[in-house]
Amino acid sequence: MTLNTPQRYAVIGNPIEHSRSPAIHAAFARQCGIELQYDRLLAPLDGFADTVETFFANGGRGLNVTVPFKEQAFQLARDHLSDRARIAGAVNTLWHEDGKVHGCNTDGVGLLNDLRRLGHDPAGRRVLLVGAGGAARGVVLPLLAAGCVELRVVNRSSERAVRLHHDVVEQLPQHGRHLSSGSLDEAGSDWDIVINATSSSLVGDAPALPGEIYATGALAYDMVYGTEPTPFMLKARAQGAAACADGLGMLVGQAAASFEIWHGVLPDAVPVLAQLRADLEAG
């Protein structure tokens, strides 16, 4: 490996050809004056750990992890995890340090930064998080750490929401008084920010939430993104949400947080998001 060889990074998953990560990280690198090589890395469904080991052994510096390997990445880095990854039970960012694989989950930071970009900082706000799977687990700690006065997790199966609530309080008891949980029909009302962390929009549906949940000026945020408003966003508008947003900004934001871990500099996500939105709408 010569001094002129770009540092190697990649996004690993299966399937992987759809990933927008190479374009995002290339834009960040140009912005920050960093030379790197960022590829898509297809791992066999039964060969994730071996693929990661080979990548780092051959000089790779960092990996973004996408479906279906985030839980396996958590196990691979289990001795060197960030608090965010530990709560999430999943890792989307890996790097090699002192001969060890380290892991973090940047999904929540990506969401948090996008909410702030939209003018809806969770600090001092009441936040309703819909869903209790991996996507929800990845954002709970950053939302609580941001200072929301209440975070309520609701799910079609209330047991999963209660389990998530219990896991967070067990590991981080200082956040317990700001966190609650229940079923979808126990969502309550007057929420300043409502976040859909389910995959319902991918199948043309929206969570069965009660009609009176939005406070004046509330934001409805869907982690799913597309060229058109998602079913959740359309339903939220009909139920009184003042503003709606999809998750494209979260995608760019989590990539920016990974970039900062690897390179020590946080890129400006706004122009990259604008270009990605234009590319998406252009097909």
VEXPADO-346088 format. One line per 3 residues: number of its first residue (from 0); their letters; for each residue y negated, z negated, x of C-alpha. Coordinates in Angstrom, 3 decimals. Layout:
// residues N
NUM) a) Y/Z/X ~ ... .
// end
This chain:
// residues 283
0) mtl) 0.000/0.000/0.000 ~ -3.301/1.137/1.579 ~ -6.774/-0.231/1.126 .
3) ntp) -7.681/2.890/-0.877 ~ -4.874/2.457/-3.393 ~ -6.241/1.365/-6.799 .
6) qry) -4.980/-1.935/-8.145 ~ -2.210/-1.360/-10.682 ~ -2.289/-2.697/-14.240 .
9) avi) -0.483/-1.656/-17.405 ~ 0.226/-2.412/-21.039 ~ 3.904/-3.051/-21.719 .
12) gnp) 5.625/-2.610/-25.061 ~ 8.148/-0.626/-27.090 ~ 6.906/1.685/-28.545 .
15) ieh) 3.849/2.089/-26.322 ~ 2.562/5.669/-26.567 ~ 0.052/4.709/-29.294 .
18) srs) -1.690/2.030/-27.197 ~ -5.449/2.397/-26.684 ~ -5.463/-0.119/-23.820 .
21) pai) -5.598/2.461/-20.984 ~ -8.788/4.024/-22.387 ~ -10.351/0.608/-22.980 .
24) haa) -9.629/-0.727/-19.491 ~ -10.701/2.544/-17.854 ~ -14.060/2.209/-19.625 .
27) far) -14.400/-1.427/-18.521 ~ -13.572/-0.454/-14.938 ~ -16.221/2.283/-14.869 .
30) qcg) -18.759/-0.130/-16.307 ~ -17.992/-2.782/-13.668 ~ -17.552/-0.445/-10.703 .
33) iel) -13.898/-1.395/-10.228 ~ -11.257/1.111/-9.183 ~ -7.936/0.590/-10.912 .
36) qyd) -4.892/2.363/-12.250 ~ -3.906/1.321/-15.774 ~ -0.775/2.814/-17.370 .
39) rll) 1.446/2.528/-20.398 ~ 4.757/0.914/-19.475 ~ 7.711/1.407/-21.812 .
42) apl) 10.239/-1.420/-21.480 ~ 13.771/-1.258/-22.910 ~ 14.202/-3.677/-25.795 .
45) dgf) 16.790/-5.548/-23.731 ~ 15.004/-5.150/-20.401 ~ 11.562/-6.725/-20.661 .
48) adt) 11.969/-9.368/-17.939 ~ 13.476/-6.886/-15.480 ~ 10.665/-4.399/-16.120 .
51) vet) 8.022/-7.062/-15.528 ~ 9.730/-8.265/-12.341 ~ 9.906/-4.707/-10.987 .
54) ffa) 6.245/-4.051/-11.846 ~ 5.007/-7.101/-9.935 ~ 7.450/-6.557/-7.062 .
57) ngg) 5.976/-3.079/-6.610 ~ 2.445/-4.395/-6.291 ~ 1.348/-4.579/-9.929 .
60) rgl) -1.472/-7.041/-10.569 ~ -1.540/-7.626/-14.323 ~ 0.059/-6.697/-17.632 .
63) nvt) -1.108/-6.655/-21.213 ~ 1.825/-7.328/-23.541 ~ 2.227/-5.842/-26.994 .
66) vpf) 4.986/-5.758/-29.622 ~ 7.743/-6.763/-29.549 ~ 7.516/-8.681/-26.271 .
69) keq) 4.813/-11.354/-26.698 ~ 7.332/-14.135/-27.284 ~ 9.463/-13.004/-24.334 .
72) afq) 6.316/-12.999/-22.178 ~ 5.724/-16.584/-23.288 ~ 9.186/-17.565/-22.034 .
75) lar) 8.705/-15.651/-18.789 ~ 5.480/-17.554/-18.006 ~ 6.485/-20.836/-19.679 .
78) dhl) 5.771/-22.948/-16.563 ~ 2.260/-21.500/-16.103 ~ 0.676/-21.109/-19.539 .
81) sdr) -2.869/-21.566/-20.800 ~ -3.443/-23.949/-23.721 ~ -4.168/-20.935/-25.924 .
84) ari) -0.804/-19.396/-25.068 ~ 1.014/-22.694/-25.562 ~ -0.357/-23.109/-29.089 .
87) aga) 0.232/-19.456/-29.931 ~ 3.819/-19.462/-28.683 ~ 3.056/-15.944/-27.471 .
90) vnt) 1.472/-14.266/-24.441 ~ -0.466/-11.004/-24.325 ~ -1.749/-11.253/-20.722 .
93) lwh) 0.355/-11.716/-17.585 ~ -0.621/-11.904/-13.925 ~ 0.934/-12.890/-10.593 .
96) edg) -0.573/-15.823/-8.706 ~ 0.963/-17.721/-5.784 ~ 4.238/-15.942/-6.386 .
99) kvh) 4.443/-17.112/-10.013 ~ 3.974/-15.325/-13.333 ~ 1.102/-16.797/-15.357 .
102) gcn) 0.401/-16.169/-19.030 ~ -2.480/-16.405/-21.477 ~ -3.201/-15.328/-25.032 .
105) tdg) -6.620/-13.669/-25.350 ~ -6.352/-12.640/-29.018 ~ -8.355/-15.634/-30.237 .
108) vgl) -11.120/-15.130/-27.693 ~ -11.309/-11.485/-28.741 ~ -11.664/-12.510/-32.371 .
111) lnd) -14.230/-15.189/-31.572 ~ -16.427/-12.836/-29.567 ~ -16.259/-10.208/-32.298 .
114) lrr) -17.266/-12.725/-34.971 ~ -20.272/-13.639/-32.829 ~ -21.120/-9.958/-32.349 .
117) lgh) -21.131/-9.604/-36.121 ~ -23.517/-12.560/-36.486 ~ -20.895/-14.925/-37.926 .
120) dpa) -20.368/-17.543/-35.232 ~ -17.723/-20.002/-36.519 ~ -19.695/-22.979/-35.134 .
123) grr) -20.642/-25.198/-38.048 ~ -18.852/-22.903/-40.533 ~ -15.906/-23.331/-42.887 .
126) vll) -13.160/-20.870/-41.969 ~ -10.112/-19.821/-44.005 ~ -7.259/-18.297/-41.985 .
129) vga) -4.757/-16.339/-44.080 ~ -1.307/-16.129/-42.528 ~ 0.720/-18.424/-40.263 .
132) gga) 2.612/-16.016/-38.032 ~ 1.980/-15.015/-34.447 ~ -1.413/-13.441/-35.131 .
135) arg) -2.677/-16.622/-36.773 ~ -1.227/-18.854/-34.052 ~ -3.087/-16.837/-31.454 .
138) vvl) -6.522/-17.597/-32.914 ~ -6.305/-21.186/-34.172 ~ -7.311/-22.949/-30.954 .
141) pll) -10.330/-20.726/-30.124 ~ -11.636/-21.118/-33.690 ~ -11.309/-24.898/-33.529 .
144) aag) -12.789/-25.046/-30.033 ~ -15.736/-22.959/-31.239 ~ -16.761/-25.825/-33.507 .
147) cve) -15.933/-24.765/-37.053 ~ -16.313/-27.779/-39.332 ~ -13.115/-26.913/-41.174 .
150) lrv) -10.270/-24.511/-40.514 ~ -7.741/-24.151/-43.300 ~ -4.544/-22.176/-42.755 .
153) vnr) -2.907/-20.767/-45.887 ~ 0.228/-18.685/-46.167 ~ 2.527/-17.236/-48.824 .
156) sse) 5.084/-19.722/-47.538 ~ 3.202/-23.008/-47.326 ~ 5.922/-24.398/-45.053 .
159) rav) 4.900/-22.030/-42.241 ~ 1.245/-23.006/-42.618 ~ 2.124/-26.702/-42.535 .
162) rlh) 4.319/-26.149/-39.472 ~ 1.475/-24.447/-37.642 ~ -0.865/-27.272/-38.646 .
165) hdv) 1.627/-29.853/-37.375 ~ 2.183/-28.032/-34.068 ~ -1.540/-27.884/-33.320 .
168) veq) -2.162/-31.537/-34.171 ~ 0.859/-32.633/-32.156 ~ -0.384/-30.857/-29.023 .
171) lpq) -4.141/-31.236/-29.548 ~ -4.729/-34.271/-31.801 ~ -8.497/-34.159/-31.235 .
174) hgr) -8.669/-31.149/-33.565 ~ -6.676/-32.740/-36.387 ~ -9.613/-33.796/-38.562 .
177) hls) -10.932/-30.225/-38.724 ~ -7.611/-28.588/-39.664 ~ -5.753/-28.351/-42.987 .
180) sgs) -3.043/-26.136/-44.481 ~ -1.412/-25.034/-47.709 ~ -0.218/-22.108/-49.824 .
183) lde) -2.289/-19.063/-50.816 ~ -3.112/-20.521/-54.218 ~ -4.380/-23.672/-52.451 .
186) ags) -7.004/-21.698/-50.549 ~ -9.950/-23.550/-52.061 ~ -13.452/-22.066/-52.243 .
189) dwd) -16.851/-21.695/-50.542 ~ -15.495/-20.337/-47.257 ~ -18.037/-18.875/-44.840 .
192) ivi) -15.460/-16.761/-42.994 ~ -12.110/-15.569/-44.356 ~ -9.757/-14.000/-41.805 .
195) nat) -6.688/-11.999/-42.775 ~ -4.074/-12.550/-40.058 ~ -1.239/-11.046/-42.117 .
198) sss) 0.045/-7.483/-41.808 ~ -0.472/-6.812/-45.530 ~ -3.053/-4.070/-44.972 .
201) lvg) -0.528/-2.078/-42.937 ~ 1.536/-1.628/-46.091 ~ -1.414/-0.963/-48.395 .
204) dap) -1.621/-4.455/-49.858 ~ -3.791/-7.578/-49.679 ~ -2.854/-11.283/-49.755 .
207) alp) -2.718/-12.800/-53.247 ~ -5.743/-15.067/-52.797 ~ -7.645/-16.671/-55.679 .
210) gei) -10.801/-14.870/-56.774 ~ -13.422/-17.548/-56.071 ~ -13.083/-18.227/-52.364 .
213) yat) -16.222/-16.776/-50.769 ~ -19.415/-18.694/-50.070 ~ -22.812/-17.017/-50.265 .
216) gal) -23.197/-14.662/-47.311 ~ -19.506/-14.899/-46.386 ~ -17.677/-12.551/-44.024 .
219) ayd) -14.192/-11.173/-44.762 ~ -12.440/-10.135/-41.530 ~ -9.173/-8.199/-41.327 .
222) mvy) -7.304/-8.140/-38.008 ~ -5.936/-4.721/-38.977 ~ -8.199/-1.734/-38.294 .
225) gte) -8.421/1.896/-39.344 ~ -10.739/4.734/-40.277 ~ -11.219/3.398/-43.818 .
228) ptp) -11.799/-0.123/-45.212 ~ -8.485/-1.975/-45.452 ~ -7.039/-3.191/-48.775 .
231) fml) -8.059/-6.741/-47.824 ~ -11.644/-5.627/-47.192 ~ -11.825/-3.728/-50.489 .
234) kar) -10.503/-6.721/-52.420 ~ -12.884/-9.072/-50.594 ~ -15.876/-6.923/-51.547 .
237) aqg) -14.761/-7.003/-55.176 ~ -14.408/-10.802/-55.004 ~ -17.890/-11.406/-53.626 .
240) aaa) -17.742/-11.239/-49.818 ~ -21.180/-10.305/-48.481 ~ -19.832/-8.544/-45.381 .
243) cad) -16.514/-7.092/-44.265 ~ -15.137/-6.053/-40.871 ~ -11.860/-4.785/-39.491 .
246) glg) -10.131/-5.826/-36.273 ~ -11.134/-3.027/-33.903 ~ -13.709/-5.300/-32.283 .
249) mlv) -11.025/-7.945/-31.796 ~ -8.834/-5.365/-30.041 ~ -11.613/-4.532/-27.595 .
252) gqa) -12.576/-8.204/-27.247 ~ -9.093/-9.386/-26.306 ~ -8.923/-6.596/-23.723 .
255) aas) -12.257/-7.725/-22.275 ~ -10.953/-11.284/-21.973 ~ -7.843/-10.032/-20.147 .
258) fei) -10.065/-7.952/-17.846 ~ -12.074/-11.091/-17.013 ~ -8.907/-13.044/-16.138 .
261) whg) -7.815/-10.314/-13.739 ~ -11.148/-9.315/-12.197 ~ -13.440/-12.326/-12.610 .
264) vlp) -16.074/-10.373/-14.544 ~ -16.511/-10.048/-18.314 ~ -17.361/-6.470/-19.312 .
267) dav) -19.708/-5.565/-22.164 ~ -17.418/-4.784/-25.091 ~ -20.120/-3.309/-27.364 .
270) pvl) -20.447/0.218/-25.892 ~ -16.678/0.492/-25.442 ~ -16.176/-0.535/-29.067 .
273) aql) -18.721/2.054/-30.221 ~ -16.926/4.811/-28.318 ~ -13.528/3.705/-29.580 .
276) rad) -14.805/3.667/-33.164 ~ -16.192/7.183/-32.737 ~ -12.904/8.390/-31.240 .
279) lea) -10.945/6.777/-34.079 ~ -13.079/8.382/-36.773 ~ -12.875/11.749/-35.013 .
282) g) -9.083/11.529/-35.197 .
// end
